[in-house]
């Protein structure tokens, strides 16, 4: 049995998505996979209880049998464990890890927000779990510039030493991707730094789904539940994009149009052309008249009802943090395809010695 600690250098590096992609790929390869996250740093209220978002995401998407309390034992929103000392917390986690790893080929342990720094919410830094668990390490780093990337990669590598098994350089701007792929990556590999893959900045991975928009606003689904996985792009309170069957909505003043994001890059738009509408949010909490519901059905456009007024809803969306959902198949398939095309999983499997099992 192996343990793989997946850490991040923070800065919205794509930690959750990469962890999900690796765990799912291992499972597709026929490996029995376990998952844990010591500290629940991203509490969400789901199914009438507080839980960590990543623990919920991986439990649901991987169909894990273990209870959430074992997968993520220390929620930052729970004060009950804070009187315990560092050694007691580490001892409890190691005991749980041994139980969950039983009969597993690999146990994936996801770090918190930043592998470098101590966090006041987490009494044990991420970096301490690697030697305590004798775990291998995969690092996820968001590329910003060469000097910062080299510093981060070399610093973490020096701390974990021979336990570093792979590094994912994520969200590289497209205009720099070729230079980084042909220059920096080979140079680091020549120095013995195990770069697993380099991934470009991909707008598809940044899109929210209409489902997530509805969840953030606690929206009531009036119609179109089966179509909530549409990628949401821009939002507008105007009516210029209402055409055809959607024309009746021009008379509805309390609304937000959620425009559909393109998965194939920017569409060529002609002046005056209507953009595709992914969904319509009716604000203010008033139930829509039947003629609007029927118009949405004819147009095949989901209709959601939210309690906030228009500008409060827009502000809430702007200030909210984007979350992955177990239903985000578009994103997980996209990042998996990018990693497969680069041979990333083969490199990681070989580095971990999993191919010999």
C-alpha positions in Angstrom: 0.0 0.0 0.0 1.2 3.5 -0.9 0.4 6.9 0.5 0.5 9.9 -1.8 0.3 13.4 -0.3 -0.9 16.0 -2.8 0.1 19.5 -1.7 -0.3 22.9 -3.3 1.6 26.2 -3.3 -1.8 27.9 -3.0 -2.8 30.8 -5.2 -5.8 29.0 -6.8 -3.5 26.4 -8.3 -6.2 23.9 -9.2 -5.4 21.6 -6.2 -8.9 20.1 -5.9 -9.3 19.4 -9.7 -5.9 17.8 -10.0 -6.4 15.6 -6.9 -9.8 14.5 -8.3 -8.3 13.7 -11.7 -5.4 11.7 -10.2 -7.7 9.7 -7.9 -10.2 9.0 -10.7 -7.5 7.9 -13.1 -6.0 5.5 -10.6 -9.5 4.0 -10.0 -10.0 3.6 -13.8 -6.6 1.8 -13.9 -8.1 -0.8 -11.5 -6.4 0.4 -8.3 -8.4 0.5 -5.1 -8.2 4.1 -4.0 -8.7 5.8 -0.6 -8.9 9.5 0.1 -8.4 11.7 3.2 -7.9 15.3 4.0 -6.7 16.1 7.5 -8.1 19.6 8.0 -11.4 20.7 6.5 -10.4 24.2 5.4 -13.4 24.8 3.1 -16.6 24.1 5.1 -19.8 23.8 3.1 -23.3 23.1 4.4 -24.7 20.1 2.6 -27.4 17.6 3.5 -28.2 19.5 6.7 -24.6 19.3 8.1 -21.2 21.0 7.8 -18.5 19.2 5.9 -15.4 19.9 4.0 -16.0 20.6 0.3 -13.1 18.4 -1.0 -14.1 15.5 1.3 -17.6 15.7 0.0 -16.5 16.0 -3.6 -14.2 13.0 -3.6 -16.5 10.9 -1.5 -19.4 11.4 -3.9 -17.4 11.2 -7.2 -15.3 8.2 -6.2 -18.2 6.4 -4.3 -16.1 6.1 -1.2 -17.6 4.0 1.6 -15.9 5.7 4.6 -17.9 8.2 6.5 -17.0 11.9 6.1 -15.9 12.1 9.7 -13.1 9.6 8.9 -12.2 11.1 5.5 -11.8 14.6 7.0 -11.6 14.4 10.8 -10.8 18.0 11.7 -13.2 20.6 10.3 -12.0 24.2 10.9 -15.6 25.1 11.7 -15.6 22.6 14.6 -14.1 23.7 17.9 -14.2 20.3 19.6 -10.8 19.2 18.6 -8.9 22.4 19.1 -8.0 21.6 22.7 -5.9 18.7 21.6 -2.2 19.0 21.1 -0.3 18.5 17.9 0.9 15.0 18.8 -2.6 13.9 19.7 -4.0 15.2 16.5 -1.3 13.6 14.4 -1.7 10.4 16.2 -5.4 10.3 15.6 -5.0 11.0 11.9 -2.3 8.4 11.5 -4.5 5.8 13.1 -7.4 6.7 10.8 -5.1 6.6 7.8 -4.0 3.1 8.7 -7.6 2.0 9.0 -8.7 3.6 5.7 -5.6 2.4 3.8 -6.4 -1.3 4.7 -6.8 -3.3 1.5 -6.2 -0.2 -0.6 -3.5 0.1 -3.3 -3.1 3.7 -2.6 -4.3 6.3 -0.1 -4.4 9.9 -1.4 -4.1 12.5 1.2 -4.9 16.1 0.2 -3.2 19.0 1.9 -4.9 22.2 2.9 -4.2 25.5 1.1 -0.4 26.0 1.1 2.3 23.4 1.7 4.8 26.1 2.6 3.1 28.0 5.4 1.7 27.4 8.9 -2.0 28.2 9.0 -3.7 29.4 12.2 -6.7 27.2 11.3 -4.5 24.1 11.0 -2.1 23.4 13.9 0.0 21.0 11.9 1.5 22.3 8.6 1.0 20.3 5.4 4.7 19.6 5.1 4.7 17.7 8.4 2.4 15.0 7.2 4.8 13.6 4.6 7.6 12.3 6.9 5.1 11.3 9.6 3.1 9.1 7.2 6.2 8.2 5.1 4.1 9.4 2.2 5.2 10.3 -1.3 4.5 13.8 -2.5 2.9 15.3 -5.6 3.0 19.1 -5.8 0.5 21.3 -7.6 1.9 24.8 -8.5 0.2 27.6 -10.3 2.7 29.1 -12.7 3.1 32.9 -12.5 6.6 33.6 -13.7 9.8 31.6 -14.1 11.7 32.9 -11.0 8.8 32.3 -8.7 8.1 28.8 -10.1 11.7 27.8 -9.8 11.9 29.1 -6.2 8.7 27.3 -5.2 9.6 24.0 -6.8 13.1 23.9 -5.5 12.1 24.9 -2.0 9.4 22.2 -1.6 11.7 19.6 -3.2 14.4 20.5 -0.7 12.0 20.0 2.2 10.5 16.7 1.1 13.8 15.4 -0.4 13.5 11.9 -2.0 9.7 11.8 -1.3 9.0 14.2 -4.2 7.4 12.0 -6.9 5.9 14.6 -9.2 5.1 18.2 -9.9 2.2 19.7 -11.8 2.8 23.1 -13.2 -0.7 24.4 -13.8 -2.5 27.4 -15.4 0.4 28.5 -17.6 -0.7 31.4 -19.9 -1.1 30.2 -23.5 1.4 32.9 -24.8 4.1 31.4 -22.5 3.2 27.7 -22.8 5.5 26.8 -25.7 8.5 28.5 -24.1 7.9 26.9 -20.7 7.4 23.5 -22.3 10.5 23.6 -24.4 12.7 25.5 -22.0 12.0 25.5 -18.3 10.5 21.9 -18.1 13.4 20.1 -19.8 15.9 22.1 -17.7 14.2 21.2 -14.4 14.0 17.5 -15.5 17.7 17.5 -16.3 18.3 18.7 -12.7 16.3 15.7 -11.4 13.1 17.6 -10.6 10.2 15.3 -11.5 7.9 17.5 -13.5 4.8 15.3 -14.1 3.1 17.7 -16.5 2.6 21.3 -17.6 -1.0 22.4 -18.2 -2.1 25.6 -20.0 -4.6 28.1 -18.7 -7.8 26.7 -19.9 -11.0 28.9 -19.8 -13.2 25.8 -19.7 -11.8 24.9 -16.3 -12.7 28.3 -14.9 -16.3 28.2 -16.0 -19.1 27.8 -13.5 -22.0 25.5 -14.4 -25.6 26.8 -14.2 -26.0 24.3 -11.3 -23.3 26.1 -9.3 -24.8 29.5 -10.0 -28.1 28.2 -8.7 -26.5 26.6 -5.6 -24.7 29.8 -4.7 -27.9 31.8 -4.8 -30.0 28.9 -3.2 -32.1 29.1 -6.3 -35.4 27.2 -6.8 -35.4 25.3 -10.1 -38.7 26.2 -11.8 -37.8 24.3 -15.0 -34.9 22.6 -16.7 -33.2 20.5 -13.9 -31.7 18.2 -16.5 -29.8 21.0 -18.2 -28.1 22.6 -15.3 -24.6 21.4 -16.3 -24.4 24.0 -19.0 -21.3 26.2 -18.7 -22.2 29.7 -17.5 -20.2 32.5 -19.1 -21.1 36.2 -18.8 -24.2 37.6 -17.1 -26.4 40.5 -18.2 -29.5 42.3 -17.0 -30.2 43.5 -20.5 -32.6 42.1 -23.0 -30.7 42.3 -26.3 -30.0 38.6 -26.2 -33.6 37.6 -25.9 -34.8 36.3 -29.3 -37.5 33.9 -30.5 -39.3 32.0 -27.8 -37.5 34.0 -25.1 -39.1 37.4 -26.2 -41.8 37.3 -23.4 -39.0 37.7 -20.9 -38.4 41.3 -22.1 -41.4 42.2 -20.0 -39.8 40.7 -16.9 -37.7 43.4 -15.3 -36.3 41.4 -12.4 -34.1 39.0 -14.2 -30.5 38.0 -15.0 -29.6 36.3 -18.2 -26.8 33.7 -17.8 -25.1 33.5 -21.2 -23.7 30.2 -22.3 -19.9 29.9 -22.3 -18.2 28.4 -25.4 -16.2 25.3 -24.8 -14.4 25.7 -28.1 -13.0 29.2 -27.7 -14.5 32.5 -28.5 -17.3 32.5 -31.0 -17.2 34.9 -33.9 -20.0 37.3 -33.1 -21.6 39.7 -35.6 -22.8 43.1 -34.4 -26.3 42.9 -33.2 -26.4 39.1 -33.0 -27.9 37.5 -29.9 -25.7 35.4 -27.7 -26.8 31.9 -26.6 -28.7 32.0 -23.2 -27.8 29.1 -20.8 -30.4 30.0 -18.2 -32.5 32.8 -16.8 -32.6 33.8 -13.1 -35.8 35.5 -12.0 -34.9 37.7 -9.0 -36.9 39.0 -6.1 -38.5 35.7 -5.1 -41.8 36.2 -7.0 -43.2 33.1 -8.7 -43.2 33.6 -12.5 -46.5 33.6 -14.5 -47.2 30.5 -16.5 -46.5 32.2 -19.8 -42.8 32.7 -18.8 -42.5 29.1 -17.7 -43.9 27.9 -21.0 -41.6 30.3 -22.9 -38.6 28.8 -21.1 -39.8 25.3 -21.9 -40.2 26.1 -25.6 -36.8 27.7 -25.8 -35.2 24.8 -23.8 -33.7 27.3 -21.3 -33.6 26.5 -17.6 -35.5 28.9 -15.3 -34.4 29.5 -11.7 -36.0 31.6 -9.0 -33.8 33.5 -6.4 -34.9 35.5 -3.4 -32.3 38.3 -3.7 -33.0 41.3 -5.9 -31.0 41.6 -9.2 -28.0 43.5 -8.0 -27.7 41.7 -4.6 -27.7 38.4 -6.6 -25.0 39.7 -9.0 -22.9 40.9 -6.0 -23.2 37.6 -4.2 -22.0 35.7 -7.4 -19.1 38.1 -7.8 -17.9 37.7 -4.3 -18.4 33.9 -4.1 -15.6 31.3 -4.4 -16.1 28.8 -7.2 -16.6 25.2 -6.2 -16.3 22.0 -8.1 -19.3 19.7 -8.1 -19.4 15.9 -8.4 -21.5 16.7 -11.6 -18.7 18.7 -13.2 -17.9 16.0 -15.8 -16.9 18.6 -18.4 -14.1 19.9 -16.2 -12.8 16.6 -15.0 -12.8 15.1 -18.5 -11.1 18.1 -19.8 -8.2 18.1 -17.4 -7.9 14.3 -17.6 -7.6 14.6 -21.4 -4.9 17.3 -21.1 -2.9 15.2 -18.7 -3.3 12.0 -20.8 -2.1 13.8 -23.9 1.1 14.8 -22.1 1.7 11.3 -20.6 1.3 12.7 -17.1 -0.3 9.7 -15.5 2.3 7.3 -17.0 5.0 9.4 -15.4 3.3 9.5 -12.1 2.5 5.8 -12.0 6.1 5.0 -12.9 7.5 7.4 -10.2 5.3 5.8 -7.6 6.1 2.3 -8.6 2.4 1.4 -9.1 2.9 -0.2 -12.5 4.7 -3.1 -10.9 1.6 -4.2 -8.9 
